[in-house]
Each structure stands twice: as C-alpha cells, then as structure tokens.
C-alpha cells in the first residue's frame, strides 16, 4: 500500500500529458520495426487494415481503466485485486500481472540487443549489450516515475519526426505493391487483427498509474488520443513497408521497417540508417525503462516492505540473465508468439472481472 499512500500525500502526481507520454512510451518499442511481417502472412496487402481492428484491444483496456479510475480514483488494480478477490486469489492475480510486465521487459531488452548488435554495436557481445541496456533502464527507474514521465515527453517529438521521415519511401515505392485492396477474407483479417493487438501490449500500465493522475476526468479522452496516435503510426508504418517492399520482399528482412530509411538521402551523411537507429534507440530505451519501472512497481505492491529503489537494484541481475536466455531474434519471436497471446487473454480476463466485481458491489 506504500505507493497509494504516496499518492494521497501528494508526493507523486502526474499531469495528463505525463501519463499520456508514459502510455505512448509503453506502446512503441522494437516491435514497430517488424510489425508488418507479423500481419502480412494473414492479410497480405490489407495488413494495414488489421492495425485498425487490432486497436480494439487497447481501447477496450482504456474503457475499463476509465471505469475503474472513476469508481476507485486512488487505488490501482493490484490493490483492488486483493480487496475484491481476497489476499490469496488476489495475490495470485497480481503475481501473474507482474509476470506480464517482466516478460515485456525482458523480451524488449533482447529485441533491442539483437537490433543493436546487427546494426550498431557488433563489436560487443550480447551479454555486455544486455547488461548496458538494463543498467540504463535501471538508472531511469531509480530516478523515479516523475522524471521518467518528463523524459518521455521530450523523446515523443523524436518519435514523431522519425516516423514522418519514413514517408519518404513513397517516392520510390509502387502503388502496385498495395494492390489489390479489400480482398482479404474476414477470417484472415480477424487473425491479422489479433496479431496486431499484441503489439499494443503496454497499455496495461494505465491500470497501475491512474491513481497518480491529478486530472482523472480527462483519462479516457486523452489516453484514447494517445492510442489513436499509436494506431495511426502502426497503420502508416505497415502501409509504407508494403508500398516500398511489397508482401513478398518484406518477410525476407528481420526488421523490414529499417529498410525504409534507405530512401532518405542527405548529402553529408553516408547512410541515414545508422542515424535513424541511433535516435530510435532512445525511444526503445524509454519503452524498456517504463517496463522496468512497472515491474518494480508491481513487485513493490506485492512485497511492500521493500522499496522500489531496492527492488530496482535487486532484480537487475535477474533481468539480465533472463533477457540473455531468449537467444537470437527468431527464437525470441517464437517464444513471444507463444507467451504473448496467453498474457493478452489473461489481462482481458483480469480487468474484466475486476470491472464486473466493482459494478456489482456498487449496485448492492
């Protein structure tokens, strides 16, 4: 209950802008660099449509979060879980919720490591790369949620600029690569939408941090705008990748979105790809830092005798060890492909039964 008391004491508070940026940071990471390949196998040229329907998942989560925040403005989902489901079952649900963020954290770290070694830091080993990445995230976590939110606000503009630069691929792409349109069956489009929904994972952080929000009445409106922004970004990235590479060439690349940077020619720069990845690294690190803090926050709520600062240090070697064990990028995606659907279904179940429990109690 430590963090809840801090909210009521006014020591931690977030503006709606800061919470929105935390949400955006948790939704944009290494996955955006290969999202087209995950959808093309189902929806082909209509893959960008799958991004639209996949956004149903984060919007549903936000709708539930808004309701819970309205009914219990000063208590997060981990506190409410023990209240409504008892200490035993509630603690089990909380542990599973914590596992979800730890999984996101370690998978994102390994994904970032794999990209970095291929394009940026091939002179160091994977273990050293992971150790440095986790150390950076741990440092950001140690500084606290408020500074992390402010950094997220600054880096947000980098995200927008880099995504807009990718639109340069329209110059060298082909309209024939995205044709025919609207030919995908409903069944295949549904599969593509389900696959896309997994890339929206991270929106669940709103259930942890809404008690810190000063302007709770604005939660649904502004956070929905954030999800809409991310959905548009995903649609744009998938569309541009297919437009530039086509559905046959894109799957041949591990990170097809990176190839879009090849069309950006700046006279004094030999290759814009490395600049793009260097700048995008800050975006991925921001995402990893949010996951790291969320993991520490959840552990703190379960074992509230240990502060977040101590947890940040204690779990460092564990996170490094687990992240290294994923292996290469292909293996990581295979593991994520198995675990992520389970986590997504659990999260839907968890927040739904929580909302139902709150609704029934309010009616009695």
N, C-alpha and C positions, 0 to 999 in steps of 0.2 A: 504493500500500500504506500510505499515511500514516494513514488512519483506522483500519485494522486494528491498527497498532502502538499507536495511542492506546487502543484497547480493552484490549489485553493489559497496557498500563501502568496501567490503572485510572483514567485521566483522564476518560474518558467512560463512564458507566454509566447504565442506565435500570432503574427498578423495573418490575414487570409492570403496575402501574397506569399509569405514564407511557407505556409502549409501547402499552397499550390505548387511552389517550386520543389518542395520535398516530394510531392506526388509525381511531378514530371521527372524528377531525378530518378525515382524508383522505377519508372516505366521505360526509360531509354538507356540501353546499355549495349553490350556487344551483340545482342540478338538482332538488332536492326541491320547489322552488316550481312546477315544471311537469311533474313526472313523470307525473301522471295522464293528460295529453294524449298522451304517447308510447305509452301502453298501451291507452287506450280504443279507438283505431282498430282494434285487433285483438281485444281480449277484452271490450269493452263493459262490462256490469255485473259481469263476473267479473274485472275488471282487477286487483283486489286479490289474486286467486289467482296471477296472473302474478308478483307480487312474491315470493311464496313459492318458486316454482320457479326464479326468477331468482337466488335466493340460493345456488343450487348452485355458481355460478361463484366467489364469494368463499370458500365453504367448501372448494372444491377447491384453491384457491390456498393457503389456510391449511394444509391437509393436506400439500401438497408442501413448504411453508415449514417445517413442523414436522419433516419427514423430513430436509430439508437441514440444518436447525439441529442436529439430533441427530448427523448424520454429520460436519458441519463447524461446530462451535459458534462459532468465532472468525473465520469468513470469510464475507463477503457474496457475493451472486450474481455481482457484477461481477468479483470476484477469482477465484471458481471458474470463471467462464466462460473466462478466459484459461488457467487451469490445465487444464481438460478439453478445450477446443476449439482451443488454440493461440493465439498472440498475434494472428494476422491475423483468423481467423474469430471468435475470442472478442471481439476489439475491435469488430468489425462488429456483433455481437450487443449489445454494451454501448452502442454509439452509438445503435442503434435503441431500446434500453431507455431511454436518456437522452431521446431524442426524444419518447417517450411521456409522460414527466413534463413536458417543456417544452410539449407540446401541451395537457395537462391544465391546466397553469398559465395559459397564455395564453387558453385558452377560458374558464376560470373567471373570469379577470380581466375579459374582455369581457362575460361574462354578468352579472357583478356591476355593471359600469359601466352596462349597459343598464337594469337594475332601478333603480339609484340615480338615473339621470337622469330616469326616468319618475316616480318616487315621492318622491325625497328631494332630489336636487341638480340640478334642471333649470335652475339659474341658472349653471352652469358647462359648458364644452364637454366633449365626450367625451374629447379628448386630455388635458385637465387632470385629469379624473376618473381616467383610467387612470394618469397619472403619479403621482398621490397614492396610489392603491391599491397600485401596485407599490413605491412608496417605503416604505409601511407594511410590506409583506411583506419587503422587503429589510432593513429595520431589524430585524425579528423574526429573520430568518435570520442576520444579522450577530451577534446576541446569542448564538446557538448553539442546539444541539438540546435541551440540558437545560432552559434557560429556556422554550423553545418548548413542551416537554412539560408543564411546570408550568402555563403559561398555558392549555393545552388542558384540563387537569384542572379549572381554575376555570370556564372557559366551558362545560364539559359540563353543568353544572346549569342554565345558561340555556337550552340546547337542550331539555332535558327539560321545563322549565316551559313554554316556548313551544309545544311540541308538544301538551302536555296542555291548554293553553288553547284550542287549535283544536277540542278535543272539544265545545266549546260550540255548535258547528254542529249537533249532534244535536238541539238544542232546536227549530230552525227548518227542519230538513231533512225529507225524506219517505221513508218506507220503500219507497214505490213506485219511487223512483229507482234502487234497487239490485235490483229485480226485473225479470225472472226471474233466478234464480241457477243456476249449474251447467248453463247451456245452451250455453256456448262449446265448439266442437269442439276436439279435441286439437291439430289443426294450428294453429288460430288461437291457442290457449293457448301453444303452443310458440313462436310468433312473439312473443307478448307477453312471454314469459319471457326470450327472447333480448334484447328491447329493454330489459327491466328490468335484466338483467345488466350492461349498460353503465353504469348508474347506481351500480353497486358498484365501479367503477373507482377506484383509490386504495388498495385493499387490497394492491397490489403493493409498497407501501412496506415491508411486513414483511420482504421479502427483503433490503432494504438495512440495516435497523436491528436485526435479531435478534442480531448479534454484540455489541451494546451491552447486551443484557439480562442481568441478574445471575441471574435465576431461569428458566433456559431450559426446565426441565422443565414449567413452567406455561404455556408459549407457546400451545400448541394449545387448552388448556382456556379460558383467559381471553380470548384473541383470538376464539375461537368465540363466546363470550358477547357480545363486542362486535358481531360480525357479526349475531348473533341480535337484539341490541338495535336495530341499524340496520334489519334486515329488518322487525321489528315496527313501527318508526317509519314505514317506507315503506308497509307494509300499512295502517296506521292513517290516514296522510295520503291515500292513494288512496281508501280506503273513505269517509272523511269528505267528500272532494271530490265523489264521485259521489252520496253521500247528500244533500248540500246542493244541488249544482247540477244533477246528472243528466248523462247521457252526451252530451246534445245541446247543453247550455249551456256546459259546461266547456271544450270546444275553442275557444270564441269568445274566451277570455281567453288572453293570452300566459303569464300566471302565475296560474292558477286558484286555487292554494292560498292566495294572498294574500286572496282574496275571503272566505275563511272567517273572517277577523278582523272582518268587518263585524257579526257577531252578538254580539261582545263589547262590552257597553255599560257604561262606567264613568262615573258622573255628572259628575265634574270634568274628564273628558277628552272632547274633541270627536270625535276619531277614533282608535281604538286601532291602526288600520292603520299609522300612521307610527311609533308606539312599537314595534310588532312588527318592522317593517322595520329600525328603528334598532338594536334588540337583535340581530336576525338578522344584521345587518351584521358584528358581531363574530364570529359563527360562520363566515360566509363568508370573512372576512379570515383567520381561523385556518386554514381549509382552504387558502387561497391561500398562506399562509406555509409550510405543510407542503410543498406542491408546489414552492415556490421553493427551500426547503432541499434537497429531494430532487433537484431539477435541479442545484443547485450541488454537491451531494454526488457525483452521478454524473459530472459533468464533472471534479471533483477526482480521482476514481478513474481516469479516462481520462488526464488530464493532471496527474499527481500533483505536478508541480513548482510548481503554482500553488495557493495555499491557498484554502480555502472563503471566507475573508473577502475576498480579492481578486476571486474569481470573482463573489461577490455584487455587487460594485461594477461589474465589467466587463460583466456581462450585463444590467445594469439598462436601458440604452437600447435594447438588442435586444429585450428582453421588452416594453417599452413600445411599440416600433414594431410588433412582430408582433401584439400584442393589439389595437391600434387597427385593424389591417387586416382584422379579421373583419367589421367593419361593424355593421349592425343585428342585432337578435336573431334574426330569421327566417333571415338569411344565416348567422349563427353556428351555428344548429342544423342547417342544411343541410350545412355543412362538417363539423360534428361527426358528423353522421349517416353521412358517408362515411368519415371517418378513424377514428372510434372502433371500429367492428367490426374493422377491419384491426389496430388496436393490441391489441384483446382476443384475437384469434386468435393474434397473434404472441406475446403474453405466455403464453398457454396452451402454445404450442409450445416456447417458450424454457424455461419452468420444468419442463416435462415431460421434454424431452430432457436437461436437467440432472439431474433425479432419476434417469432411466434410466442416464445415464453414471456417476453416483455408485454406483448399485446394482450395476452390472456390475463396476466396479472393486473394490468391497468383496467381491465373490464370488470374485475372482481371487486 
